[in-house]
Amino acid sequence: MDNCQRKIGVSPGRGSYRKAVKAEKIVQETRKLLVQLFNIEDPESVVFTTNVTESLNLVLKVFLKEGGELIWAKYLSA
């Protein structure tokens, strides 16, 4: 992360200049690696978010329907 931010420092998909193209290639390569790791069919189904809160909100908006209930269970390891 540190290396990427210091040496590239741009958002992928925001232009066709050299650093933006390099950033997009890194994102696509990371998607391919995650697809292999988690046995996912479509690399485009891998979504990156800013943080865990954003990820959880996205999942809840997709799967939790109006009037539905969310049960949160916390598991503690021994």
Order of alpha helices (4+ residues) and beta strands (2+ residues): alpha-alpha-alpha
